[in-house]
Protein backbone atom coordinates (compact mmCIF):
# COMPACT_ATOMS: atom_id res chain seq x y z
CA UNK A 1 0.00 0.00 0.00
CA UNK A 2 1.68 3.20 -1.12
CA UNK A 3 1.74 6.33 1.03
CA UNK A 4 -1.36 8.52 0.93
CA UNK A 5 -3.56 5.84 -0.64
CA UNK A 6 -7.29 6.04 -0.12
CA UNK A 7 -9.31 3.07 1.07
CA UNK A 8 -13.03 2.41 0.85
CA UNK A 9 -14.53 2.41 4.35
CA UNK A 10 -18.09 1.29 5.11
CA UNK A 11 -19.69 1.76 8.52
CA UNK A 12 -22.48 -0.75 9.04
CA UNK A 13 -25.29 0.10 11.46
CA UNK A 14 -27.76 -2.56 12.47
CA UNK A 15 -29.16 -1.41 15.80
CA UNK A 16 -31.88 1.02 16.88
CA UNK A 17 -30.67 4.41 18.18
CA UNK A 18 -31.33 4.57 21.93
CA UNK A 19 -31.73 1.04 23.29
CA UNK A 20 -27.98 0.54 23.04
CA UNK A 21 -24.97 2.79 22.55
CA UNK A 22 -23.78 1.31 19.26
CA UNK A 23 -25.51 3.98 17.14
CA UNK A 24 -24.05 6.95 19.02
CA UNK A 25 -20.55 5.53 19.39
CA UNK A 26 -20.40 4.43 15.75
CA UNK A 27 -21.23 8.01 14.71
CA UNK A 28 -18.28 9.15 16.82
CA UNK A 29 -16.02 6.85 14.81
CA UNK A 30 -17.43 8.24 11.56
CA UNK A 31 -16.79 11.84 12.61
CA UNK A 32 -13.23 11.19 13.76
CA UNK A 33 -12.60 9.01 10.73
CA UNK A 34 -13.65 11.84 8.42
CA UNK A 35 -10.36 13.58 9.18
CA UNK A 36 -8.47 10.80 7.42
CA UNK A 37 -9.83 11.62 3.94
CA UNK A 38 -10.82 8.09 3.02
CA UNK A 39 -13.67 7.05 0.71
CA UNK A 40 -16.44 6.67 3.29
CA UNK A 41 -20.00 5.40 3.08
CA UNK A 42 -22.54 4.33 5.69
CA UNK A 43 -25.00 1.44 5.59
CA UNK A 44 -28.16 1.13 7.66
CA UNK A 45 -29.95 -2.19 7.82
CA UNK A 46 -32.07 -4.23 10.22
CA UNK A 47 -33.03 -2.02 13.18
CA UNK A 48 -30.30 0.41 12.13
CA UNK A 49 -32.79 2.07 9.79
CA UNK A 50 -34.49 3.52 12.87
CA UNK A 51 -31.40 5.66 13.52
CA UNK A 52 -32.32 7.84 10.54
CA UNK A 53 -35.95 8.41 11.46
CA UNK A 54 -37.19 11.96 11.33
CA UNK A 55 -38.76 13.73 14.32
CA UNK A 56 -36.93 11.99 17.15
CA UNK A 57 -37.95 13.32 20.57
CA UNK A 58 -36.01 11.90 23.50
CA UNK A 59 -37.35 14.10 26.30
CA UNK A 60 -39.31 11.17 27.73
CA UNK A 61 -36.22 8.99 28.09
CA UNK A 62 -33.78 11.61 29.36
CA UNK A 63 -31.18 10.86 26.73
CA UNK A 64 -29.47 13.21 24.34
CA UNK A 65 -31.14 13.30 20.92
CA UNK A 66 -28.16 12.83 18.64
CA UNK A 67 -30.10 12.52 15.37
CA UNK A 68 -29.15 16.08 14.27
CA UNK A 69 -25.60 14.80 13.84
CA UNK A 70 -26.60 12.84 10.73
CA UNK A 71 -27.30 16.18 9.08
CA UNK A 72 -23.69 17.30 9.26
CA UNK A 73 -22.31 14.23 7.51
CA UNK A 74 -22.70 15.98 4.14
CA UNK A 75 -20.31 18.70 5.32
CA UNK A 76 -17.80 15.96 6.14
CA UNK A 77 -18.05 14.76 2.53
CA UNK A 78 -19.99 11.69 3.51
CA UNK A 79 -22.74 11.60 0.94
CA UNK A 80 -23.40 7.91 0.33
CA UNK A 81 -25.77 6.73 3.02
CA UNK A 82 -27.19 3.37 2.02
CA UNK A 83 -30.45 2.24 3.58
CA UNK A 84 -31.63 -1.31 3.00
CA UNK A 85 -35.01 -1.54 1.30
CA UNK A 86 -36.01 -4.86 2.86
CA UNK A 87 -35.26 -3.58 6.37
CA UNK A 88 -37.47 -0.52 5.82
CA UNK A 89 -40.32 -2.60 4.44
CA UNK A 90 -40.16 -5.21 7.20
CA UNK A 91 -40.65 -2.35 9.68
CA UNK A 92 -43.44 -0.67 7.76
CA UNK A 93 -41.19 2.28 6.93
CA UNK A 94 -40.37 4.14 3.75
CA UNK A 95 -37.69 6.68 2.90
CA UNK A 96 -40.30 9.39 3.66
CA UNK A 97 -40.13 8.46 7.36
CA UNK A 98 -36.42 9.22 7.41
CA UNK A 99 -34.60 12.54 7.79
CA UNK A 100 -33.82 14.34 4.56
CA UNK A 101 -30.04 14.16 4.56
CA UNK A 102 -28.45 16.32 1.91
CA UNK A 103 -25.00 17.16 0.58
CA UNK A 104 -23.67 19.77 -1.81
CA UNK A 105 -22.23 18.30 -4.99
CA UNK A 106 -19.07 20.26 -5.76
CA UNK A 107 -19.01 18.74 -9.25
CA UNK A 108 -22.47 20.09 -10.01
CA UNK A 109 -22.27 23.72 -9.00
CA UNK A 110 -22.84 22.82 -5.32
CA UNK A 111 -26.35 21.58 -6.07
CA UNK A 112 -28.05 20.07 -3.03
CA UNK A 113 -28.68 16.36 -3.42
CA UNK A 114 -29.98 13.61 -1.17
CA UNK A 115 -27.36 11.46 0.54
CA UNK A 116 -29.72 8.61 1.34
CA UNK A 117 -29.82 5.89 -1.28
CA UNK A 118 -32.28 3.06 -0.75
CA UNK A 119 -30.74 -0.20 -1.96
CA UNK A 120 -31.82 -3.81 -1.95
CA UNK A 121 -30.02 -6.40 0.18
CA UNK A 122 -28.45 -7.80 -3.00
CA UNK A 123 -27.15 -4.37 -4.01
CA UNK A 124 -25.85 -3.78 -0.49
CA UNK A 125 -24.05 -7.09 -0.66
CA UNK A 126 -22.29 -5.98 -3.86
CA UNK A 127 -21.41 -2.65 -2.26
CA UNK A 128 -19.91 -4.40 0.77
CA UNK A 129 -17.85 -6.52 -1.56
CA UNK A 130 -16.25 -3.37 -2.96
CA UNK A 131 -15.06 -2.11 0.43
CA UNK A 132 -11.55 -2.34 1.84
CA UNK A 133 -12.60 -1.83 5.44
CA UNK A 134 -16.00 -2.74 6.89
CA UNK A 135 -16.66 -1.62 10.46
CA UNK A 136 -19.72 -3.20 11.97
CA UNK A 137 -21.28 -1.91 15.16
CA UNK B 1 -0.96 -10.57 6.22
CA UNK B 2 -1.02 -7.46 8.35
CA UNK B 3 -4.14 -7.67 10.52
CA UNK B 4 -6.05 -5.28 12.74
CA UNK B 5 -8.58 -6.53 15.28
CA UNK B 6 -11.48 -4.66 16.87
CA UNK B 7 -13.12 -5.90 20.08
CA UNK B 8 -16.52 -4.35 20.77
CA UNK B 9 -17.76 -6.26 23.80
CA UNK B 10 -16.64 -6.64 27.39
CA UNK B 11 -15.26 -9.80 28.98
CA UNK B 12 -17.63 -12.65 29.89
CA UNK B 13 -20.89 -10.90 28.91
CA UNK B 14 -20.20 -11.82 25.30
CA UNK B 15 -17.88 -14.35 23.75
CA UNK B 16 -16.43 -11.70 21.43
CA UNK B 17 -13.31 -11.05 23.49
CA UNK B 18 -12.54 -14.78 23.83
CA UNK B 19 -12.99 -15.32 20.11
CA UNK B 20 -10.80 -12.32 19.30
CA UNK B 21 -8.09 -13.67 21.59
CA UNK B 22 -8.23 -17.12 19.94
CA UNK B 23 -8.16 -15.48 16.51
CA UNK B 24 -5.11 -13.38 17.39
CA UNK B 25 -3.27 -16.46 18.71
CA UNK B 26 -4.12 -18.47 15.60
CA UNK B 27 -3.09 -15.64 13.30
CA UNK B 28 0.25 -15.23 15.08
CA UNK B 29 0.86 -18.99 14.94
CA UNK B 30 0.34 -18.81 11.20
CA UNK B 31 2.94 -16.09 10.90
CA UNK B 32 0.62 -13.13 10.36
CA UNK B 33 1.28 -9.74 11.90
CA UNK B 34 -1.21 -8.30 14.38
CA UNK B 35 -0.76 -4.56 13.87
CA UNK B 36 -3.15 -3.48 16.65
CA UNK B 37 -6.04 -4.71 18.77
CA UNK B 38 -8.51 -1.86 19.32
CA UNK B 39 -11.07 -2.03 22.11
CA UNK B 40 -14.29 -0.01 21.62
CA UNK B 41 -17.79 0.18 23.18
CA UNK B 42 -17.87 -2.21 26.17
CA UNK B 43 -14.70 -3.78 24.79
CA UNK B 44 -12.79 -1.26 26.92
CA UNK B 45 -13.90 -3.26 29.97
CA UNK B 46 -11.40 -5.94 28.97
CA UNK B 47 -8.73 -3.51 30.19
CA UNK B 48 -9.46 -3.28 33.91
CA UNK B 49 -6.93 -4.96 36.18
CA UNK B 50 -9.44 -5.14 39.03
CA UNK B 51 -11.38 -8.10 37.64
CA UNK B 52 -11.39 -11.13 39.97
CA UNK B 53 -13.19 -13.82 37.98
CA UNK B 54 -13.59 -17.28 39.52
CA UNK B 55 -10.33 -19.21 39.78
CA UNK B 56 -11.60 -22.27 37.94
CA UNK B 57 -12.18 -20.37 34.70
CA UNK B 58 -10.16 -18.17 32.37
CA UNK B 59 -9.05 -14.64 33.28
CA UNK B 60 -9.65 -12.79 30.04
CA UNK B 61 -7.87 -9.56 30.97
CA UNK B 62 -4.78 -11.46 32.10
CA UNK B 63 -4.87 -13.51 28.89
CA UNK B 64 -4.75 -10.31 26.85
CA UNK B 65 -1.97 -8.81 28.99
CA UNK B 66 0.12 -11.97 28.75
CA UNK B 67 -0.41 -12.34 25.01
CA UNK B 68 0.53 -8.70 24.53
CA UNK B 69 3.72 -9.13 26.49
CA UNK B 70 4.69 -12.35 24.73
CA UNK B 71 4.22 -10.94 21.22
CA UNK B 72 4.70 -7.20 21.71
CA UNK B 73 1.08 -6.54 20.77
CA UNK B 74 -0.38 -3.04 20.69
CA UNK B 75 -3.61 -3.17 22.74
CA UNK B 76 -5.40 0.15 22.42
CA UNK B 77 -8.42 1.25 24.43
CA UNK B 78 -10.53 4.09 23.02
CA UNK B 79 -10.30 7.11 25.33
CA UNK B 80 -13.90 8.29 24.79
CA UNK B 81 -15.39 4.84 25.39
CA UNK B 82 -13.07 4.32 28.36
CA UNK B 83 -14.02 7.61 30.00
CA UNK B 84 -17.69 6.72 29.65
CA UNK B 85 -17.17 3.37 31.33
CA UNK B 86 -14.57 4.27 33.95
CA UNK B 87 -11.43 2.71 32.56
CA UNK B 88 -8.59 5.06 33.44
CA UNK B 89 -4.83 5.13 33.39
CA UNK B 90 -2.85 7.29 35.84
CA UNK B 91 -2.85 10.34 33.53
CA UNK B 92 -6.56 10.18 32.86
CA UNK B 93 -7.33 9.70 36.56
CA UNK B 94 -5.22 12.73 37.44
CA UNK B 95 -6.71 14.84 34.66
CA UNK B 96 -10.26 14.09 35.74
CA UNK B 97 -9.66 14.23 39.49
CA UNK B 98 -10.36 10.57 40.16
CA UNK B 99 -8.90 8.84 43.20
CA UNK B 100 -7.52 5.85 41.34
CA UNK B 101 -6.81 4.23 38.02
CA UNK B 102 -7.48 0.70 36.87
CA UNK B 103 -5.85 -0.02 33.53
CA UNK B 104 -4.29 -3.46 33.15
CA UNK B 105 -0.72 -4.04 31.98
CA UNK B 106 -0.20 -4.13 28.24
CA UNK B 107 -3.14 -1.85 27.41
CA UNK B 108 -2.81 1.82 26.49
CA UNK B 109 -5.49 4.50 26.15
CA UNK B 110 -5.61 6.45 22.91
CA UNK B 111 -7.96 7.96 20.33
CA UNK B 112 -10.21 6.60 17.62
CA UNK B 113 -7.63 7.76 15.10
CA UNK B 114 -5.66 4.65 16.06
CA UNK B 115 -8.55 2.50 14.81
CA UNK B 116 -8.84 4.34 11.51
CA UNK B 117 -5.07 4.23 11.06
CA UNK B 118 -5.15 0.48 11.63
CA UNK B 119 -7.85 0.13 8.96
CA UNK B 120 -5.73 2.12 6.51
CA UNK B 121 -2.42 0.37 7.24
CA UNK B 122 -3.65 -3.21 7.39
CA UNK B 123 -4.71 -5.78 4.84
CA UNK B 124 -7.76 -6.70 6.92
CA UNK B 125 -9.62 -5.25 9.89
CA UNK B 126 -11.57 -7.98 11.69
CA UNK B 127 -14.39 -6.91 14.03
CA UNK B 128 -15.53 -9.01 17.01
CA UNK B 129 -18.84 -7.73 18.38
CA UNK B 130 -22.41 -8.68 19.09
Interface residues (C-beta under 8 A of the other chain):
Chain A: X1 X5 X7 X9 X21 X22 X25 X28 X29 X32 X33 X35 X36 X38 X132 X133 X134 X135 X136 X137
Chain B: X6 X8 X40 X41 X80 X81 X111 X112 X113 X115 X116 X117 X119 X120 X121 X125 X127 X129
